[in-house]
Amino acid sequence: MTAERTWTRSHLLGLEELSADEILSILDTAQSLKEVSTRSIKKVPALRGKVMVNLFFEDSTRTKTSFSLAAQRLSADVIDFSVSTSSVSKGETLRDTARNIEAMGVDVIVVRHRSSGAPLLLSQCVECSVINAGDGSHEHPTQGLLDLFTIRETFEARGKKISDLHVAIVGDIANSRVARSNIHALTKLGARVTLVGPSTLVPGDMKKIHPNIAIAHDLDAVLPQVDVINMLRIQFERLTSAAFPSVREYSRFFGLTHERLKLCRPDVLVLHPGPMNRGLEINTNVADGDHSAILRQVSNGLAVRMAVLYLCVGANSVARNLA
């Protein structure tokens, strides 16, 4: 895998800090690893003898399972750290928890935390690799990468590059770490990005993330212009006030329905990071329809996380050997 030669980072904390070449290194490595999941024996010895810990302070079935499977397919050992029954519940700090885990011979910590910046803090106090599996409303880098991988895979088969594409990200942008990772990744590779939603969920200051993104509050006007629609979940658990009058009204103006899909280009690609609120931001016949790549996103997420683990742990091993 030649892509690894351009990768020197021991951690993946966010996509904002990565260059376009580094993002492409991950995508190219994921492409080469994707075929592992099609084998009769779905395993390679790339990380044999290495240990990965899932340190999740927020609930997640999809991401946690994907990281576990990714590590196992690389022949690493996997430990799930139970926060609710750990010393964290007795007042132990995040730093001390991580350092105690590392002292057991761990090579990589995959962390999800409710506070933005928690993975960065960990990376500064441990020597093993740290992978951000979502921190507050900051970033969710592997979700951004798997979305990008799915987009590239789809449109390269049609003779288009990411830089040729216009992508709409629709929904609760203000509270979405997925949106931020997607914006960083897409703009670095030259795509046009439009954020769509009510003004309460897509405020004007979102342009601070990147000056070239567009903001719109009329979904029907945007749909005919875009190649990709990435529908986001309304994060009710993060809302501190009423962001819209009712669920019914939100669905009426910003839900992706079969009728609304008729406004789109014939080859439009529909994405959703999950979990979906069917009938709210996306209707069942769209989520399960021909334009949807939602299940393919999940499959691609496994390859992307294999690539991230392979590259980061490998870079960390090289750095330690040179130290």
SEMAR-583644 format. One record per residue: x, y, z of N, C-alpha, C, O in turn. Coordinates in steps of 0.02 Angstrom, whole numbers, padded with zeros to 5 digits, always signed. Layout:
N
XYZXYZXYZXYZ/...
END
This chain:
323
+00042-00060+00000+00000+00000+00000+00044+00062+00000+00071+00081+00052/+00051+00094-00058+00095+00152-00063+00069+00213-00028+00108+00258-00012/+00004+00216-00014-00026+00275+00017+00004+00287+00086+00009+00345+00108/+00024+00234+00120+00050+00241+00187+00114+00283+00189+00130+00311+00241/+00150+00288+00133+00213+00325+00132+00203+00399+00143+00249+00434+00164/+00144+00425+00128+00130+00496+00137+00097+00511+00203+00076+00567+00216/+00090+00461+00245+00056+00469+00310+00107+00463+00366+00142+00412+00371/+00111+00513+00410+00159+00512+00465+00128+00526+00532+00164+00533+00582/+00063+00531+00536+00029+00550+00598+00013+00488+00640-00009+00436+00614/+00024+00494+00705+00007+00439+00752-00065+00443+00774-00093+00393+00798/-00097+00501+00765-00166+00511+00788-00210+00536+00730-00186+00565+00682/-00275+00523+00737-00325+00556+00694-00373+00592+00740-00417+00561+00770/-00365+00658+00745-00405+00698+00791-00460+00737+00755-00510+00756+00786/-00450+00751+00691-00498+00788+00652-00473+00795+00581-00415+00780+00566/-00518+00816+00537-00500+00825+00467-00477+00896+00451-00447+00908+00399/-00492+00942+00495-00472+01011+00484-00396+01017+00478-00370+01057+00439/-00360+00977+00517-00287+00982+00519-00253+00944+00463-00192+00951+00453/-00290+00903+00425-00260+00862+00373-00254+00900+00307-00295+00944+00292/-00204+00882+00268-00198+00909+00200-00240+00866+00153-00262+00812+00171/-00250+00890+00093-00286+00851+00042-00249+00786+00028-00281+00734+00020/-00182+00788+00025-00143+00727+00013-00152+00676+00068-00157+00616+00055/-00155+00699+00130-00164+00653+00186-00234+00621+00184-00241+00561+00198/-00284+00660+00167-00351+00632+00160-00352+00579+00104-00382+00526+00113/-00321+00594+00049-00318+00547-00006-00278+00484+00012-00293+00430-00012/-00228+00491+00055-00190+00433+00078-00236+00384+00115-00231+00324+00106/-00279+00412+00158-00326+00369+00194-00375+00336+00146-00388+00276+00151/-00402+00375+00100-00451+00347+00053-00420+00293+00009-00452+00242-00004/-00359+00304-00014-00326+00255-00057-00310+00191-00018-00317+00136-00044/-00289+00199+00045-00276+00140+00087-00340+00102+00100-00341+00041+00099/-00395+00139+00113-00460+00107+00124-00482+00068+00063-00510+00014+00068/-00468+00096+00004-00486+00061-00058-00450-00006-00064-00479-00055-00086/-00387-00006-00045-00348-00068-00050-00368-00119+00003-00359-00179-00006/-00395-00095+00059-00415-00140+00113-00488-00163+00107-00508-00210+00140/-00527-00131+00065-00598-00147+00060-00610-00219+00040-00658-00250+00062/-00566-00246-00003-00577-00314-00028-00568-00367+00027-00590-00424+00018/-00537-00349+00083-00529-00397+00138-00597-00423+00161-00604-00481+00178/-00646-00378+00162-00713-00396+00186-00750-00441+00137-00804-00467+00154/-00723-00452+00077-00755-00496+00028-00725-00566+00029-00750-00611-00005/-00672-00576+00067-00639-00641+00069-00678-00691+00111-00721-00673+00151/-00664-00755+00100-00695-00806+00142-00669-00803+00213-00706-00814+00261/-00604-00786+00221-00575-00773+00287-00560-00699+00289-00513-00675+00258/-00601-00662+00326-00600-00589+00324-00549-00562+00374-00567-00530+00423/-00485-00576+00360-00434-00554+00408-00366-00552+00374-00350-00594+00332/-00327-00500+00392-00257-00494+00371-00215-00481+00434-00242-00456+00484/-00151-00498+00432-00110-00494+00494-00077-00426+00505-00028-00422+00542/-00103-00373+00475-00069-00307+00477-00056-00281+00547-00004-00251+00559/-00103-00292+00594-00095-00267+00663-00094-00324+00713-00115-00316+00770/-00069-00381+00692-00064-00438+00738-00020-00419+00798+00035-00392+00789/-00043-00434+00857-00006-00418+00918-00021-00349+00946+00002-00333+01001/-00058-00308+00909-00077-00241+00933-00143-00245+00970-00183-00291+00960/-00154-00196+01014-00215-00195+01056-00250-00128+01047-00220-00075+01054/-00315-00130+01033-00356-00070+01027-00408-00069+01083-00439-00121+01098/-00418-00011+01114-00469-00002+01165-00522+00046+01140-00506+00100+01115/-00585+00027+01145-00641+00072+01133-00658+00108+01198-00680+00077+01246/-00647+00174+01200-00661+00214+01259-00718+00262+01241-00706+00318+01220/-00780+00238+01251-00839+00276+01229-00877+00304+01289-00904+00266+01329/-00879+00370+01294-00915+00404+01347-00986+00423+01325-01025+00449+01364/-01002+00409+01262-01070+00418+01235-01091+00354+01201-01049+00316+01176/-01156+00341+01199-01181+00281+01167-01169+00283+01092-01176+00335+01060/-01149+00227+01066-01141+00219+00993-01138+00146+00976-01093+00111+00999/-01185+00122+00937-01183+00053+00914-01144+00047+00849-01100+00004+00843/-01160+00089+00802-01132+00084+00734-01056+00097+00734-01018+00056+00708/-01035+00153+00762-00964+00172+00759-00922+00124+00800-00868+00103+00778/-00945+00108+00860-00906+00063+00904-00898-00006+00872-00843-00034+00874/-00952-00033+00845-00949-00099+00813-00904-00097+00751-00866-00144+00739/-00907-00042+00713-00866-00035+00653-00792-00034+00671-00752-00067+00638/-00773+00003+00722-00703+00005+00743-00681-00064+00769-00625-00085+00754/-00724-00098+00806-00706-00164+00832-00694-00213+00775-00644-00249+00775/-00739-00214+00726-00731-00259+00669-00669-00241+00628-00633-00284+00604/-00657-00175+00620-00599-00153+00582-00535-00178+00614-00490-00203+00579/-00530-00171+00680-00470-00194+00715-00463-00270+00710-00407-00295+00700/-00518-00306+00717-00515-00379+00714-00495-00403+00645-00459-00453+00639/-00516-00368+00593-00498-00389+00525-00424-00375+00510-00395-00402+00463/-00395-00331+00551-00323-00319+00546-00284-00362+00596-00224-00355+00604/-00319-00408+00629-00291-00456+00677-00269-00425+00743-00229-00454+00779/-00295-00366+00759-00281-00335+00824-00328-00363+00877-00382-00388+00861/-00307-00359+00940-00351-00377+00996-00392-00315+01014-00368-00259+01010/-00455-00326+01035-00501-00271+01049-00527-00276+01121-00548-00329+01143/-00526-00220+01156-00553-00216+01223-00605-00160+01225-00591-00104+01203/-00665-00175+01249-00716-00124+01259-00714-00101+01331-00725-00140+01377/-00699-00037+01341-00694-00008+01408-00762+00016+01430-00792+00059+01397/-00788-00010+01485-00853+00009+01511-00847+00069+01557-00824+00063+01614/-00867+00128+01533-00860+00189+01572-00905+00187+01633-00884+00210+01687/-00966+00161+01626-01014+00163+01682-00991+00122+01742-01010+00137+01798/-00950+00070+01731-00927+00028+01787-00853+00039+01803-00823+00001+01840/-00824+00092+01773-00753+00105+01783-00742+00155+01839-00789+00179+01871/-00678+00171+01851-00661+00220+01902-00681+00291+01882-00679+00336+01924/-00700+00301+01819-00725+00366+01798-00786+00384+01839-00795+00442+01858/-00828+00334+01853-00889+00346+01892-00872+00363+01965-00915+00387+02002/-00810+00352+01984-00788+00368+02053-00750+00434+02055-00725+00454+02108/-00745+00468+01997-00713+00533+01996-00644+00535+01964-00612+00587+01964/-00621+00478+01936-00556+00478+01904-00558+00522+01842-00607+00523+01805/-00503+00559+01829-00501+00603+01771-00491+00564+01707-00469+00507+01707/-00509+00596+01652-00500+00566+01585-00426+00551+01574-00409+00498+01547/-00383+00597+01594-00311+00588+01584-00286+00526+01621-00249+00486+01593/-00306+00519+01685-00282+00462+01724-00311+00396+01698-00277+00345+01697/-00374+00398+01676-00405+00339+01647-00365+00316+01586-00350+00256+01579/-00350+00362+01541-00314+00345+01480-00243+00320+01495-00221+00272+01464/-00209+00351+01541-00140+00331+01557-00139+00262+01590-00092+00223+01579/-00190+00247+01629-00194+00180+01659-00209+00127+01606-00182+00072+01609/-00251+00144+01559-00266+00097+01504-00203+00085+01463-00187+00028+01447/-00167+00139+01447-00106+00132+01407-00054+00090+01443-00017+00052+01411/-00051+00095+01509-00002+00057+01548-00012-00019+01543+00033-00057+01560/-00071-00039+01519-00085-00111+01511-00059-00137+01444-00071-00195+01426/-00024-00095+01406+00005-00117+01342-00039-00104+01282-00035-00141+01233/-00080-00051+01286-00125-00035+01231-00088+00006+01177-00046+00047+01194/-00105-00006+01114-00072+00028+01058-00114+00084+01029-00087+00131+01000/-00179+00080+01036-00223+00133+01008-00286+00138+01050-00317+00088+01068/-00305+00200+01064-00368+00214+01100-00415+00249+01052-00399+00301+01024/-00474+00220+01043-00527+00251+01003-00575+00283+01053-00606+00248+01093/-00582+00349+01050-00621+00384+01102-00679+00423+01072-00672+00458+01022/-00736+00416+01105-00794+00460+01091-00811+00494+01157-00817+00462+01209/-00820+00560+01154-00831+00598+01215-00880+00655+01202-00882+00682+01147/-00918+00673+01252-00967+00727+01245-00934+00796+01242-00966+00844+01220/-00872+00800+01263-00837+00865+01264-00791+00873+01204-00750+00829+01190/-00799+00928+01168-00754+00942+01113-00683+00950+01139-00671+00984+01190/-00635+00920+01104-00565+00926+01124-00539+00869+01167-00479+00867+01182/-00583+00823+01188-00561+00768+01231-00508+00724+01196-00458+00707+01228/-00516+00706+01132-00463+00666+01099-00396+00703+01095-00343+00672+01103/-00398+00768+01084-00336+00807+01083-00301+00804+01151-00241+00795+01154/-00340+00811+01204-00312+00807+01272-00278+00739+01282-00223+00736+01308/-00311+00686+01262-00283+00618+01270-00218+00611+01231-00170+00582+01255/-00217+00638+01170-00158+00630+01127-00097+00665+01158-00040+00647+01142/-00109+00712+01202-00054+00749+01233-00028+00717+01297+00023+00737+01323/-00064+00665+01321-00042+00635+01384-00030+00560+01379-00014+00527+01429/-00037+00532+01318-00020+00461+01309+00027+00455+01249+00030+00499+01207/+00063+00400+01246+00109+00388+01190+00078+00343+01136+00104+00340+01081/+00024+00309+01152-00009+00267+01101-00049+00312+01054-00058+00371+01066/-00074+00282+01000-00115+00319+00952-00183+00334+00981-00210+00295+01020/-00211+00391+00962-00279+00411+00982-00319+00425+00919-00298+00464+00876/-00378+00394+00914-00423+00404+00858-00487+00435+00884-00518+00409+00931/-00507+00491+00855-00568+00525+00875-00629+00492+00842-00635+00491+00781/-00673+00464+00884-00735+00434+00859-00795+00480+00870-00852+00458+00872/-00781+00545+00879-00833+00595+00889-00824+00630+00955-00826+00599+01008/-00813+00696+00952-00805+00735+01015-00850+00796+01014-00840+00843+00975/-00901+00794+01057-00948+00850+01062-00977+00868+00995-01000+00825+00958/-00977+00932+00980-00999+00956+00915-00940+00977+00872-00948+01016+00825/-00880+00951+00888-00819+00970+00854-00811+00933+00788-00821+00961+00734/-00793+00868+00791-00783+00829+00730-00799+00755+00741-00799+00730+00797/-00811+00722+00686-00818+00649+00683-00780+00628+00620-00810+00614+00569/-00713+00626+00624-00672+00620+00563-00683+00557+00522-00683+00560+00461/-00692+00499+00555-00700+00439+00514-00767+00438+00478-00773+00408+00425/-00819+00470+00507-00882+00475+00471-00874+00521+00410-00899+00506+00356/-00838+00576+00419-00825+00620+00362-00787+00584+00307-00801+00593+00248/-00738+00543+00327-00698+00505+00278-00739+00453+00242-00730+00443+00182/-00782+00418+00278-00822+00365+00244-00874+00396+00198-00890+00367+00146/-00900+00455+00216-00945+00490+00170-00907+00509+00107-00932+00500+00051/-00847+00536+00116-00805+00556+00059-00787+00496+00016-00788+00500-00045/-00770+00440+00048-00753+00379+00012-00811+00356-00031-00802+00337-00089/-00872+00358-00002-00932+00337-00039-00946+00383-00098-00965+00360-00152/-00937+00448-00087-00947+00496-00142-00896+00484-00198-00914+00481-00256/-00833+00477-00179-00781+00467-00230-00792+00402-00268-00786+00401-00329/-00808+00348-00232-00820+00284-00263-00877+00287-00314-00873+00259-00369/-00930+00323-00296-00989+00328-00339-00974+00368-00402-00991+00347-00457/-00944+00426-00393-00937+00471-00450-00875+00458-00493-00875+00477-00551/-00824+00426-00465-00768+00406-00508-00791+00355-00559-00766+00353-00615/-00838+00312-00539-00866+00263-00586-00905+00297-00643-00917+00268-00695/-00924+00360-00631-00961+00399-00682-00915+00448-00717-00938+00489-00757/-00850+00445-00703-00802+00489-00736-00797+00558-00707-00774+00604-00741/-00818+00567-00644-00816+00632-00611-00769+00631-00551-00761+00580-00517/-00738+00688-00538-00696+00697-00479-00736+00733-00424-00787+00763-00438/-00711+00729-00363-00744+00765-00308-00746+00839-00321-00794+00873-00303/-00693+00865-00354-00691+00937-00368-00743+00958-00419-00755+01018-00428/-00775+00910-00453-00829+00926-00501-00897+00931-00467-00946+00951-00499/-00901+00914-00403-00966+00902-00372-00990+00960-00328-00951+00999-00301/-01057+00963-00322-01091+01009-00277-01128+00967-00226-01171+00926-00244/-01113+00976-00162-01141+00935-00109-01184+00977-00062-01162+01030-00039/-01245+00955-00049-01288+00987+00000-01287+00947+00064-01298+00886+00064/-01275+00981+00120-01280+00950+00186-01340+00981+00219-01344+01042+00229/-01389+00939+00237-01455+00964+00256-01473+00943+00328-01466+00885+00346/-01496+00992+00367-01521+00975+00433-01490+01014+00490-01480+01074+00485/-01476+00978+00543-01452+01008+00605-01376+01019+00601-01337+00982+00631/-01356+01070+00564-01285+01084+00553-01253+01111+00617-01196+01094+00633/-01289+01152+00653-01261+01186+00711-01234+01137+00763-01183+01151+00796/-01267+01080+00772-01248+01032+00823-01210+00972+00795-01195+00924+00832/-01194+00974+00731-01169+00913+00698-01093+00912+00691-01065+00954+00656/-01061+00865+00723-00989+00854+00713-00977+00821+00644-00925+00831+00614/-01026+00783+00621-01021+00753+00555-01017+00807+00501-00977+00802+00455/-01060+00857+00507-01060+00911+00457-00992+00946+00455-00967+00961+00400/-00963+00959+00512-00898+00993+00514-00844+00952+00480-00803+00979+00442/-00842+00887+00494-00792+00845+00462-00803+00841+00386-00756+00841+00347/-00866+00837+00366-00881+00836+00294-00860+00901+00261-00832+00899+00206/-00874+00957+00292-00855+01021+00263-00780+01026+00253-00756+01045+00200/-00742+01007+00305-00669+01011+00300-00643+00966+00243-00600+00986+00203/-00669+00904+00241-00644+00856+00191-00664+00876+00120-00622+00875+00075/-00726+00894+00110-00751+00909+00043-00717+00972+00015-00698+00972-00044/-00711+01023+00055-00682+01085+00030-00607+01076+00015-00582+01107-00032/-00572+01036+00054-00501+01024+00040-00491+00989-00027-00440+00999-00060/-00541+00949-00047-00535+00915-00111-00572+00951-00167-00580+00924-00222/-00595+01012-00154-00620+01055-00208-00694+01053-00222-00716+01084-00270/-00733+01018-00182-00806+01015-00194-00840+01080-00171-00816+01115-00127/-00895+01096-00203-00939+01150-00179-00984+01122-00125-01009+01066-00131/-00995+01161-00073-01037+01138-00017-01089+01191-00001-01073+01249+00007/-01152+01168+00004-01207+01212+00027-01239+01181+00088-01258+01122+00087/-01245+01220+00141-01279+01198+00202-01351+01221+00199-01365+01279+00184/-01397+01175+00214-01469+01190+00207-01506+01171+00271-01494+01118+00300/-01549+01216+00293-01590+01203+00352-01621+01267+00377-01609+01320+00348/-01662+01263+00429-01690+01325+00458-01634+01368+00487-01581+01341+00506/-01644+01432+00491-01593+01478+00515-01571+01462+00587-01515+01479+00606/-01615+01431+00625-01597+01413+00694-01546+01356+00696-01508+01350+00744/-01544+01315+00644-01498+01258+00641-01441+01269+00592-01392+01232+00592/-01447+01320+00549-01393+01337+00503-01382+01413+00507-01399+01449+00460/-01355+01436+00562-01344+01508+00570-01289+01533+00523-01248+01495+00500/-01290+01598+00511-01243+01627+00464-01170+01619+00485-01126+01618+00442/-01157+01613+00550-01087+01607+00572-01057+01539+00556-00998+01528+00570/-01095+01493+00526-01067+01430+00504-01015+01440+00449-00974+01396+00437/-01017+01497+00416-00968+01511+00363-00898+01520+00392-00849+01521+00355/-00893+01526+00458-00827+01530+00490-00789+01464+00481-00727+01463+00483/-00826+01409+00472-00793+01345+00462-00751+01346+00399-00695+01323+00397/-00781+01374+00346-00746+01383+00283-00780+01440+00245-00841+01438+00236/-00742+01489+00222-00773+01548+00191-00809+01534+00125-00851+01574+00104/-00793+01479+00092-00821+01466+00026-00886+01425+00027-00916+01414-00026/-00908+01404+00085-00971+01367+00087-01030+01415+00080-01025+01474+00098/-01084+01388+00053-01145+01428+00045-01196+01406+00097-01195+01349+00120/-01241+01451+00115-01294+01436+00163-01361+01452+00130-01370+01504+00099/-01409+01405+00137-01475+01414+00108-01528+01389+00157-01515+01346+00198/-01587+01418+00151-01642+01399+00195-01703+01374+00156-01757+01364+00184/-01693+01363+00091-01747+01338+00048-01722+01275+00014-01686+01278-00036/-01740+01217+00040-01716+01153+00014-01738+01143-00058-01698+01119-00099/-01799+01159-00074-01824+01147-00142-01784+01186-00194-01777+01162-00251/-01759+01244-00177-01720+01283-00224-01650+01255-00235-01620+01264-00288/-01624+01220-00185-01556+01193-00188-01554+01125-00223-01506+01111-00259/-01605+01083-00214-01603+01015-00238-01586+01007-00312-01547+00962-00329/-01613+01047-00358-01596+01037-00429-01523+01052-00446-01500+01034-00500/-01486+01084-00400-01418+01106-00416-01364+01056-00393-01306+01063-00414/-01382+01007-00351-01330+00969-00317-01323+00897-00343-01370+00868-00372/-01263+00870-00333-01249+00801-00352-01258+00752-00294-01272+00693-00303/-01249+00778-00233-01252+00737-00173-01294+00773-00120-01288+00833-00111/-01338+00734-00087-01377+00761-00031-01360+00720+00031-01373+00659+00032/-01331+00752+00081-01314+00717+00143-01363+00741+00197-01358+00797+00221/-01410+00698+00214-01463+00716+00262-01439+00700+00333-01416+00645+00347/-01444+00749+00378-01422+00740+00447-01481+00732+00495-01535+00758+00483/-01469+00695+00547-01518+00685+00600-01526+00748+00642-01477+00783+00656/-01587+00762+00662-01599+00815+00712-01576+00789+00779-01601+00738+00804/-01528+00822+00809-01499+00799+00872-01537+00829+00931-01515+00877+00962/-01595+00800+00945-01638+00827+00998-01602+00829+01065-01616+00872+01106/-01556+00782+01076-01521+00780+01140-01473+00839+01150-01452+00852+01206/-01457+00874+01096-01412+00932+01101-01448+00999+01096-01418+01051+01108/-01511+00997+01078-01549+01059+01072-01565+01088+01140-01590+01052+01184/-01550+01152+01150-01564+01184+01214-01627+01226+01213-01650+01250+01265/-01655+01235+01153-01718+01272+01146-01753+01248+01084-01725+01209+01045/-01815+01271+01074-01854+01250+01015-01823+01278+00952-01822+01339+00942/-01797+01234+00909-01764+01256+00847-01813+01264+00790-01797+01296+00739/-01873+01235+00796-01925+01241+00745-01992+01228+00779-01994+01196+00831/-02047+01253+00749-02112+01250+00782-02135+01179+00799-02162+01167+00853/-02124+01131+00753-02146+01063+00764-02108+01015+00718-02080+01035+00668/-02109+00952+00737-02078+00900+00696-02112+00897+00628-02080+00889+00576/-02178+00904+00628-02216+00901+00566-02195+00958+00519-02189+00947+00458/-02185+01017+00546-02167+01073+00504-02096+01066+00477-02082+01083+00420/-02050+01040+00519-01982+01029+00495-01982+00979+00437-01949+00991+00386/-02018+00925+00445-02022+00874+00393-02051+00903+00328-02030+00885+00273/-02100+00947+00336-02133+00977+00278-02084+01019+00237-02086+01017+00175/-02039+01056+00269-01995+01102+00234-01925+01073+00220-01892+01094+00173/-01903+01025+00262-01834+01002+00255-01827+00926+00252-01771+00900+00250/-01882+00889+00252-01878+00817+00246-01869+00796+00173-01898+00826+00128/-01829+00744+00163-01818+00720+00094-01869+00665+00080-01863+00609+00103/-01920+00684+00040-01974+00639+00022-01967+00616-00050-01926+00642-00088/-02008+00568-00069-02007+00543-00138-02026+00599-00186-01997+00604-00240/-02075+00640-00167-02096+00695-00210-02040+00746-00217-02029+00773-00272/-02006+00760-00163-01951+00808-00165-01893+00782-00206-01857+00821-00237/-01883+00717-00206-01829+00686-00244-01837+00698-00319-01789+00697-00356/-01899+00708-00341-01912+00721-00411-01882+00787-00435-01873+00798-00494/-01867+00831-00387-01836+00896-00404-01761+00888-00419-01730+00932-00447/-01733+00831-00399-01661+00820-00403-01638+00796-00472-01679+00777-00514/-01573+00798-00482-01543+00769-00542-01555+00694-00543-01560+00663-00490/-01560+00665-00602-01576+00593-00607-01525+00548-00572-01543+00493-00550/-01462+00570-00568-01410+00528-00538-01388+00552-00469-01333+00537-00447/-01431+00589-00435-01414+00616-00369-01399+00559-00320-01431+00506-00323/-01351+00571-00275-01332+00522-00224-01358+00546-00157-01347+00603-00138/-01392+00501-00121-01420+00518-00055-01381+00481-00001-01372+00420-00003/-01357+00520+00048-01320+00493+00105-01355+00511+00170-01394+00558+00174/-01339+00472+00222-01362+00487+00290-01315+00452+00338-01304+00392+00331/-01286+00489+00386-01238+00458+00432-01269+00411+00483-01234+00371+00514/-01334+00415+00493-01368+00373+00541-01353+00394+00613-01304+00429+00626/-01395+00373+00659-01458+00337+00647-01511+00384+00617-01512+00444+00630/-01555+00354+00577-01606+00394+00542-01669+00402+00584-01690+00356+00619/-01698+00461+00578-01767+00471+00602-01812+00466+00541-01828+00516+00509/-01832+00406+00526-01874+00396+00466-01940+00434+00474-01972+00432+00526/-01958+00468+00420-02019+00508+00422-02008+00578+00446-02053+00620+00442/-01948+00593+00472-01933+00661+00493-01887+00693+00442-01909+00734+00402/-01822+00676+00443-01777+00706+00394-01773+00667+00329-01750+00693+00278/-01796+00604+00330-01795+00564+00268-01850+00513+00270-01862+00481+00322/-01884+00504+00214-01938+00455+00211-01910+00386+00194-01857+00380+00164/-01947+00335+00213-01924+00266+00204-01911+00250+00131-01862+00217+00115/-01956+00272+00086-01948+00254+00016-01887+00288-00016-01862+00265-00067/-01862+00342+00014-01801+00374-00009-01740+00339+00022-01691+00325-00012/-01745+00326+00087-01689+00294+00123-01673+00225+00094-01615+00205+00092/-01724+00190+00071-01715+00123+00044-01717+00122-00032-01719+00068-00062/-01716+00181-00063-01725+00185-00135-01660+00179-00175-01606+00168-00147/-01666+00186-00241-01610+00175-00286-01555+00228-00279-01497+00214-00294/-01572+00288-00257-01523+00341-00251-01484+00337-00185-01433+00370-00178/-01507+00297-00139-01477+00294-00073-01415+00250-00070-01413+00196-00099/-01363+00276-00036-01302+00236-00024-01291+00227+00051-01234+00219+00073/-01345+00228+00089-01339+00228+00162-01308+00163+00188-01264+00166+00232/-01328+00106+00163-01298+00043+00185-01226+00036+00159-01184+00007+00192/-01214+00063+00100-01146+00062+00073-01099+00105+00114-01040+00091+00120/-01126+00159+00143-01086+00200+00189-01061+00158+00248-01003+00163+00269/-01105+00115+00274-01086+00073+00331-01031+00025+00311-00982+00016+00347/-01038-00007+00252-00986-00053+00228-00920-00016+00216-00867-00041+00234/-00925+00043+00187-00864+00081+00173-00832+00106+00238-00771+00115+00241/-00873+00117+00289-00846+00139+00353-00798+00089+00383-00750+00108+00417/-00811+00026+00371-00766-00026+00396-00698-00021+00362-00646-00025+00396/-00696-00012+00297-00633-00006+00260-00596+00057+00281-00535+00056+00289/-00632+00112+00290-00601+00175+00310-00570+00169+00379-00514+00193+00390/-00604+00137+00425-00577+00131+00494-00520+00081+00496-00474+00089+00536/-00521+00031+00454-00462-00012+00447-00402+00029+00424-00347+00021+00450/-00413+00072+00376-00359+00113+00349-00331+00160+00402-00270+00167+00408/-00375+00192+00439-00353+00239+00491-00313+00203+00545-00260+00228+00566/-00337+00146+00568-00300+00108+00618-00232+00085+00592-00182+00092+00626/-00232+00060+00531-00170+00035+00500-00119+00091+00494-00060+00082+00510/-00141+00149+00469-00094+00204+00458-00069+00235+00523-00009+00247+00530/-00115+00248+00570-00095+00281+00632-00051+00237+00676-00001+00260+00703/-00070+00174+00684-00030+00129+00726+00037+00117+00693+00088+00113+00728/+00038+00111+00627+00101+00101+00592+00147+00161+00599+00206+00153+00611/+00119+00221+00592+00159+00282+00599+00186+00289+00670+00243+00311+00680/+00144+00271+00719+00166+00275+00789+00223+00226+00803+00269+00243+00840/+00219+00166+00774+00272+00116+00785+00337+00141+00755+00390+00131+00785/+00334+00173+00696+00394+00199+00665+00424+00255+00707+00485+00259+00717/+00380+00300+00733+00404+00356+00773+00438+00331+00837+00489+00359+00857/+00409+00280+00868+00439+00254+00930+00507+00221+00916+00553+00225+00957/+00512+00188+00859+00575+00155+00842+00631+00205+00828+00690+00192+00840/+00610+00264+00802+00660+00315+00786+00678+00357+00847+00730+00391+00847/+00636+00355+00899+00648+00397+00958+00708+00372+00998+00725+00401+01049/
END
